[in-house]
């Protein structure tokens, strides 16, 4: 069994649920708007075109032309096949092609700007959402660099709405504690009485656990 | 004594009831048939373009003009003019205008007109084919009109259009006449190779003054025989009643012997078989009954279909086209008149309008056609005219030089003409 395997799907349930919603809701909105746009666009176009009396008559006439041909030529009966489907609708398609090309072009034009707007919105949403994580991560990184450089006065300051506030608080508490310990040791080292200074430092160091204690 | 007995026997034989024999319609029936004929001609007056004279395929809005319907219109206008239902000048001018447009503007290929043309511009529409049968129907109408106006511009124009057709080209090197040609795919892969409405086409093609097809083309097409309910029929593949009627609207086949076949009798038998077939389904479909029959190509609840009966195709769904029974009036007068009266009296409200009978109906689906079809009105009109006026269309058409040439070349022999309906009169 892989020891690194995660056994719990929800490590931080509130956070994960929140992010699920953050990702799902825009996608859901995108799907709804797209489907709605396509549905309204195409079917609106089709219904509009077919509501046009002239077009409706044209389509009926095209259909009649095919029926006339079928009635007259009576081609040998064949099993259902894609080819026969295409052949049966050949003449209709000639006429339909013009109609549907116009409908699709109109629909595409309508959808294009909506899709661009959606892309901008999604892009902005993604940046906004990722910023809530990326910002704190950046702050953590800078703080760790400060610590590495020996600056224990550093603290993590996150914006309101950023993710990681509890971790930052705990880390800041830890930093305060470490800063206080190191400050006490530093102050003790400044004691002119060397023995007393050493005793105070030892006392402080006794409270902490390090690799040297193993 | 022997002569006397022979005379009595002949009288008794003539007195036997027979559907193909002459039938005496009552005065009431004649009035109804005349009313239908007069109403039907209105289709060709109202639904022909005022400028070009080209007739719409259907009364449905947006319908293009059909050259077959235009041919029927020429015939109908000439007949209506002869009866005084239209002023002579009006009928004459409309026919001249139409023929001029067809000669000068209508798109064609080697004289074969495209099946569907724009009624205003006479340009090809709907990627339709240059159609051999529809051109033949148009020319039949034009040549018939010419017979009503001999020695006039109508005769001149009709003959010019007829002579322009290259019939031999449409054979495409085969033994049969091709159904059509399109600029996109050239000759269609279908030929007039078996019995149906082709007889008018082949007759005009064989008898043509220029570029005729060889007389052998008449004998080449198949004459498949079938039997249904005791009716032996040379049948068409669709089994549609119109296939047994169209050629007979113009050509008088009575007594003509073709390889031992009598096509007038054949159409009578086909009509009886068609009626018997629908009657056998009377329990299944409400539309079928003793006086409600006629399976033929028509509009229906599911679109235009080649409805038909045995022997031949048996596509049917309970849809009856009134024109089918009506147009068999010269073959089965009594049965057809009974059907006409039934349709008119029982369904008139839904089925009859300003232009005669509408396309079709289907009681099982509570469906009534709300349109008239040009060629349906055309065949109805001509068959009524033949019936009511002692085969006047046949007499005029059989007088054409082209028809005489066809008879001579194919060695078909015409018998003495018989009255179509007793008490028939040239004046109605």
Interface residues (C-beta under 8 A of the other chain):
Chain A: X53 X54 X57 X58 X60 X61 X62 X63 X64 X65 X67 X68 X70 X71 X72 X73 X74 X91 X94
Chain B: X57 X58 X60 X61 X62 X63 X64 X116 X126 X127 X128 X179 X188 X190 X237 X238 X297 X303 X304 X305 X306 X313
